[in-house]
Amino acid sequence: MRTFYFLRHGETDWNLQGRMQGHTDIPLNATGEAQAVRAAQALMGLGITRIVSSPLIRARRTAEVAADALQLPLSFDDALKERTFGSFEGQITAEVRAAHGLRPEQSISEILPPDAEDWPTTMARAQEFTERLLAAYPTDCLLFVSHGAVFRALYEGLGGPRTEAANATPYRFVPPTQTGEVWQLETLGPSLGAKPHGFA
């Protein structure tokens, strides 16, 4: 394992409305387009040499903006797609949670329909694509452009608490260098300021 970067796509209208998107192919809205431009600026000068993105249009467009700004090769991998929420896609998350009586600390995974991707599968997929792509491009510094649930699965799989990724905010994952040390997650802003988060 080595340092890599992660970027969630920019905002869509469904993000704004609090709807579950999953595999539904919703484009960036005007805010999302502007966010993608700012994210690309924040990624300059970090040594990234290749971008791999989810093919869903909201991630694809975010990645295209970054690739154009950084003049980098861009490829797509289905493993970076968002988790599918099945028949819940398009519904407002808060309304679904309320209808099923979920407490704030409970995950919506507990009540997803059978045609949704279960959380262990999302976790396994995030680990698989990270290991596979880092091995496939051993000399590249990679940026993954993907989705919120994929970020949570990746972060949790590396030992961190489940947390949310902001739209179009770059993150740097830094592996431990010695036994007993912990991974670091750094949130990168437009000024390249980093806020580290240690996790085992």
Contacts in CASP RR format, 6 or more apart in sequence:
PFRMAT RR
TARGET T0000
AUTHOR 0000-0000-0000
METHOD contacts of the structure
MODEL  1
MRTFYFLRHGETDWNLQGRMQGHTDIPLNATGEAQAVRAAQALMGLGITR
IVSSPLIRARRTAEVAADALQLPLSFDDALKERTFGSFEGQITAEVRAAH
GLRPEQSISEILPPDAEDWPTTMARAQEFTERLLAAYPTDCLLFVSHGAV
FRALYEGLGGPRTEAANATPYRFVPPTQTGEVWQLETLGPSLGAKPHGFA
1 130 0 8 1.000
1 131 0 8 1.000
1 134 0 8 1.000
1 175 0 8 1.000
2 134 0 8 1.000
2 175 0 8 1.000
3 141 0 8 1.000
3 172 0 8 1.000
3 173 0 8 1.000
3 174 0 8 1.000
3 175 0 8 1.000
4 130 0 8 1.000
4 134 0 8 1.000
4 141 0 8 1.000
4 142 0 8 1.000
4 143 0 8 1.000
4 144 0 8 1.000
4 172 0 8 1.000
4 173 0 8 1.000
5 43 0 8 1.000
5 46 0 8 1.000
5 48 0 8 1.000
5 141 0 8 1.000
5 142 0 8 1.000
5 143 0 8 1.000
5 144 0 8 1.000
5 170 0 8 1.000
5 171 0 8 1.000
5 172 0 8 1.000
5 173 0 8 1.000
6 143 0 8 1.000
6 144 0 8 1.000
6 145 0 8 1.000
6 146 0 8 1.000
6 151 0 8 1.000
6 154 0 8 1.000
6 165 0 8 1.000
6 170 0 8 1.000
6 171 0 8 1.000
6 172 0 8 1.000
6 173 0 8 1.000
7 39 0 8 1.000
7 43 0 8 1.000
7 62 0 8 1.000
7 63 0 8 1.000
7 66 0 8 1.000
7 143 0 8 1.000
7 144 0 8 1.000
7 145 0 8 1.000
7 146 0 8 1.000
7 168 0 8 1.000
7 169 0 8 1.000
7 170 0 8 1.000
7 171 0 8 1.000
8 145 0 8 1.000
8 146 0 8 1.000
8 147 0 8 1.000
8 148 0 8 1.000
8 151 0 8 1.000
8 165 0 8 1.000
8 166 0 8 1.000
8 167 0 8 1.000
8 168 0 8 1.000
8 169 0 8 1.000
9 28 0 8 1.000
9 32 0 8 1.000
9 36 0 8 1.000
9 54 0 8 1.000
9 56 0 8 1.000
9 58 0 8 1.000
9 59 0 8 1.000
9 61 0 8 1.000
9 62 0 8 1.000
9 145 0 8 1.000
9 146 0 8 1.000
9 147 0 8 1.000
9 167 0 8 1.000
9 168 0 8 1.000
10 28 0 8 1.000
10 31 0 8 1.000
10 32 0 8 1.000
10 33 0 8 1.000
10 35 0 8 1.000
10 36 0 8 1.000
10 39 0 8 1.000
10 58 0 8 1.000
10 62 0 8 1.000
10 167 0 8 1.000
10 168 0 8 1.000
11 28 0 8 1.000
11 29 0 8 1.000
11 31 0 8 1.000
11 32 0 8 1.000
11 35 0 8 1.000
11 167 0 8 1.000
11 168 0 8 1.000
12 21 0 8 1.000
12 26 0 8 1.000
12 27 0 8 1.000
12 28 0 8 1.000
12 29 0 8 1.000
12 32 0 8 1.000
12 58 0 8 1.000
13 26 0 8 1.000
13 29 0 8 1.000
14 20 0 8 1.000
14 21 0 8 1.000
14 24 0 8 1.000
14 26 0 8 1.000
14 90 0 8 1.000
15 21 0 8 1.000
15 167 0 8 1.000
16 29 0 8 1.000
16 31 0 8 1.000
17 92 0 8 1.000
18 92 0 8 1.000
18 93 0 8 1.000
18 94 0 8 1.000
19 89 0 8 1.000
19 90 0 8 1.000
19 91 0 8 1.000
19 92 0 8 1.000
19 93 0 8 1.000
20 85 0 8 1.000
20 88 0 8 1.000
20 89 0 8 1.000
20 90 0 8 1.000
20 91 0 8 1.000
20 92 0 8 1.000
20 93 0 8 1.000
20 96 0 8 1.000
21 58 0 8 1.000
21 82 0 8 1.000
21 85 0 8 1.000
21 89 0 8 1.000
21 90 0 8 1.000
21 147 0 8 1.000
22 82 0 8 1.000
22 83 0 8 1.000
22 84 0 8 1.000
22 85 0 8 1.000
22 86 0 8 1.000
22 89 0 8 1.000
22 147 0 8 1.000
22 149 0 8 1.000
23 56 0 8 1.000
23 81 0 8 1.000
23 82 0 8 1.000
23 84 0 8 1.000
23 86 0 8 1.000
23 89 0 8 1.000
24 89 0 8 1.000
24 90 0 8 1.000
25 56 0 8 1.000
25 57 0 8 1.000
25 58 0 8 1.000
26 57 0 8 1.000
26 58 0 8 1.000
27 57 0 8 1.000
27 58 0 8 1.000
27 61 0 8 1.000
28 35 0 8 1.000
28 36 0 8 1.000
28 57 0 8 1.000
28 58 0 8 1.000
28 61 0 8 1.000
28 62 0 8 1.000
32 62 0 8 1.000
32 167 0 8 1.000
32 168 0 8 1.000
33 61 0 8 1.000
33 65 0 8 1.000
35 62 0 8 1.000
35 167 0 8 1.000
35 168 0 8 1.000
36 61 0 8 1.000
36 62 0 8 1.000
36 65 0 8 1.000
36 66 0 8 1.000
36 168 0 8 1.000
37 65 0 8 1.000
37 69 0 8 1.000
38 168 0 8 1.000
38 190 0 8 1.000
39 62 0 8 1.000
39 65 0 8 1.000
39 66 0 8 1.000
39 168 0 8 1.000
39 169 0 8 1.000
39 170 0 8 1.000
40 65 0 8 1.000
40 66 0 8 1.000
40 68 0 8 1.000
40 69 0 8 1.000
40 70 0 8 1.000
41 69 0 8 1.000
41 190 0 8 1.000
42 170 0 8 1.000
42 188 0 8 1.000
42 189 0 8 1.000
42 190 0 8 1.000
42 191 0 8 1.000
42 192 0 8 1.000
43 66 0 8 1.000
43 69 0 8 1.000
43 70 0 8 1.000
43 143 0 8 1.000
43 170 0 8 1.000
43 188 0 8 1.000
44 69 0 8 1.000
44 70 0 8 1.000
46 141 0 8 1.000
46 172 0 8 1.000
46 188 0 8 1.000
46 192 0 8 1.000
47 141 0 8 1.000
48 70 0 8 1.000
48 72 0 8 1.000
48 141 0 8 1.000
48 142 0 8 1.000
48 143 0 8 1.000
49 72 0 8 1.000
49 139 0 8 1.000
49 140 0 8 1.000
49 141 0 8 1.000
49 142 0 8 1.000
50 72 0 8 1.000
50 73 0 8 1.000
50 75 0 8 1.000
50 137 0 8 1.000
50 140 0 8 1.000
50 141 0 8 1.000
50 142 0 8 1.000
50 143 0 8 1.000
51 63 0 8 1.000
51 66 0 8 1.000
51 67 0 8 1.000
51 70 0 8 1.000
51 72 0 8 1.000
51 73 0 8 1.000
51 74 0 8 1.000
51 75 0 8 1.000
51 142 0 8 1.000
51 143 0 8 1.000
51 144 0 8 1.000
51 145 0 8 1.000
52 74 0 8 1.000
52 75 0 8 1.000
52 76 0 8 1.000
52 77 0 8 1.000
52 80 0 8 1.000
52 133 0 8 1.000
52 142 0 8 1.000
52 143 0 8 1.000
52 144 0 8 1.000
52 145 0 8 1.000
53 59 0 8 1.000
53 60 0 8 1.000
53 62 0 8 1.000
53 63 0 8 1.000
53 74 0 8 1.000
53 75 0 8 1.000
53 76 0 8 1.000
53 77 0 8 1.000
53 80 0 8 1.000
53 144 0 8 1.000
53 145 0 8 1.000
53 146 0 8 1.000
54 60 0 8 1.000
54 76 0 8 1.000
54 77 0 8 1.000
54 78 0 8 1.000
54 80 0 8 1.000
54 81 0 8 1.000
54 82 0 8 1.000
54 145 0 8 1.000
54 146 0 8 1.000
54 147 0 8 1.000
54 150 0 8 1.000
55 76 0 8 1.000
55 77 0 8 1.000
55 78 0 8 1.000
55 80 0 8 1.000
55 81 0 8 1.000
56 81 0 8 1.000
56 82 0 8 1.000
56 147 0 8 1.000
59 80 0 8 1.000
59 82 0 8 1.000
59 145 0 8 1.000
59 146 0 8 1.000
59 147 0 8 1.000
60 76 0 8 1.000
62 145 0 8 1.000
62 168 0 8 1.000
63 74 0 8 1.000
63 145 0 8 1.000
64 74 0 8 1.000
66 72 0 8 1.000
66 143 0 8 1.000
66 145 0 8 1.000
67 73 0 8 1.000
67 74 0 8 1.000
72 143 0 8 1.000
77 129 0 8 1.000
77 133 0 8 1.000
79 125 0 8 1.000
79 128 0 8 1.000
79 129 0 8 1.000
79 132 0 8 1.000
80 129 0 8 1.000
80 144 0 8 1.000
80 145 0 8 1.000
80 146 0 8 1.000
80 147 0 8 1.000
80 150 0 8 1.000
81 146 0 8 1.000
81 147 0 8 1.000
81 150 0 8 1.000
82 146 0 8 1.000
82 147 0 8 1.000
82 148 0 8 1.000
82 149 0 8 1.000
82 150 0 8 1.000
83 116 0 8 1.000
83 117 0 8 1.000
83 122 0 8 1.000
83 147 0 8 1.000
83 149 0 8 1.000
83 150 0 8 1.000
83 153 0 8 1.000
84 115 0 8 1.000
84 116 0 8 1.000
84 117 0 8 1.000
85 112 0 8 1.000
85 113 0 8 1.000
85 116 0 8 1.000
85 117 0 8 1.000
86 112 0 8 1.000
86 113 0 8 1.000
86 115 0 8 1.000
86 116 0 8 1.000
87 113 0 8 1.000
87 115 0 8 1.000
87 116 0 8 1.000
88 96 0 8 1.000
88 112 0 8 1.000
88 113 0 8 1.000
88 116 0 8 1.000
93 108 0 8 1.000
96 108 0 8 1.000
96 111 0 8 1.000
97 108 0 8 1.000
100 111 0 8 1.000
102 108 0 8 1.000
102 110 0 8 1.000
102 111 0 8 1.000
107 119 0 8 1.000
107 162 0 8 1.000
109 118 0 8 1.000
109 119 0 8 1.000
112 118 0 8 1.000
119 153 0 8 1.000
122 149 0 8 1.000
122 150 0 8 1.000
122 153 0 8 1.000
123 153 0 8 1.000
123 156 0 8 1.000
123 157 0 8 1.000
125 150 0 8 1.000
125 153 0 8 1.000
126 150 0 8 1.000
126 153 0 8 1.000
126 154 0 8 1.000
126 157 0 8 1.000
127 154 0 8 1.000
127 157 0 8 1.000
129 144 0 8 1.000
130 144 0 8 1.000
130 154 0 8 1.000
133 142 0 8 1.000
133 144 0 8 1.000
134 142 0 8 1.000
143 170 0 8 1.000
148 164 0 8 1.000
148 165 0 8 1.000
151 164 0 8 1.000
151 165 0 8 1.000
151 171 0 8 1.000
152 162 0 8 1.000
152 163 0 8 1.000
152 164 0 8 1.000
152 165 0 8 1.000
154 173 0 8 1.000
155 161 0 8 1.000
155 162 0 8 1.000
155 163 0 8 1.000
155 185 0 8 1.000
155 199 0 8 1.000
156 162 0 8 1.000
158 173 0 8 1.000
158 183 0 8 1.000
158 199 0 8 1.000
159 183 0 8 1.000
159 199 0 8 1.000
159 200 0 8 1.000
160 183 0 8 1.000
160 185 0 8 1.000
160 198 0 8 1.000
160 199 0 8 1.000
160 200 0 8 1.000
161 199 0 8 1.000
165 171 0 8 1.000
169 187 0 8 1.000
169 188 0 8 1.000
169 189 0 8 1.000
170 187 0 8 1.000
170 188 0 8 1.000
170 189 0 8 1.000
171 185 0 8 1.000
171 186 0 8 1.000
171 187 0 8 1.000
171 188 0 8 1.000
172 184 0 8 1.000
172 185 0 8 1.000
172 186 0 8 1.000
172 188 0 8 1.000
172 194 0 8 1.000
173 183 0 8 1.000
173 184 0 8 1.000
173 185 0 8 1.000
174 183 0 8 1.000
174 184 0 8 1.000
174 185 0 8 1.000
174 186 0 8 1.000
175 183 0 8 1.000
176 182 0 8 1.000
176 183 0 8 1.000
182 198 0 8 1.000
182 199 0 8 1.000
182 200 0 8 1.000
183 198 0 8 1.000
183 199 0 8 1.000
183 200 0 8 1.000
184 196 0 8 1.000
184 197 0 8 1.000
184 198 0 8 1.000
184 199 0 8 1.000
185 196 0 8 1.000
185 197 0 8 1.000
185 198 0 8 1.000
185 199 0 8 1.000
186 194 0 8 1.000
186 195 0 8 1.000
186 196 0 8 1.000
186 197 0 8 1.000
187 194 0 8 1.000
187 195 0 8 1.000
187 197 0 8 1.000
188 194 0 8 1.000
END
